Amino acid sequence: MFPTELKDLFFYFISALTITTALATVLVKNVLQSAIFLIFSFVATAIIYLMLHAEFIAISQVMVYAGGVVIFVIFTILLTSHLGETAFSTKVPRNFIAAFLGLSFLGLAYRFLFQNHSLLSYTPSAPLDYASLKSIAFRLLSIQSNGFVIAFELIGLILFASLIAAVSIARKQKEEK
């Protein structure tokens, strides 16, 4: 069962790139390099979303995660850390734990996906425009049973509360100095 179409080969290439950059994010000892690999992992995930015709989710992935969260993390690393210092050492062998957890998750994926052949041949039955920008916008701001307006507002309140908490923590640390 070797993929013969170009889109299949492209999917496997992007999937391998996503897995490789995600592993590099975890295994690299330099925190700044880890954040750079995280950006590549998020962009590769956005490409997979584009291949699934979920354009809005792909754009959100790039804007929110690669463009916002990781850039914020990089600025935080550059402003607060001492990049010339050596990496902190731990008593627990991190590579052993990472390999154990990775192999455990691969075993679970094999157990649940490849043991049940109906999952491999299942075709989704979502409507054609289910992930379009218009459909998501209507569901995001809808007050019907399939709408997400309450969750949307709660997320806004949680983000606002975390912003106030971050400012108050930063202000207390500044006053202590």
Buried (B, 14 or more C-beta within 10 A) or exposed (E): EEEEEEEEEEBEEBBEBBEBBBBBBBEBEEBBEBBBBBBBBBBBBBBBBBBEEBBBBBBBBBEEBBBEBBEEBBEEBEEEEEEEEEEEEEEEEEEEEEEEEEEEEEEEEEEEEEEEEEEEEEEEEEEEEEBBBEBBEEBEEEEEEEBBEEEEEEEEEEEEEEEEEEEEEEEEEEEEE
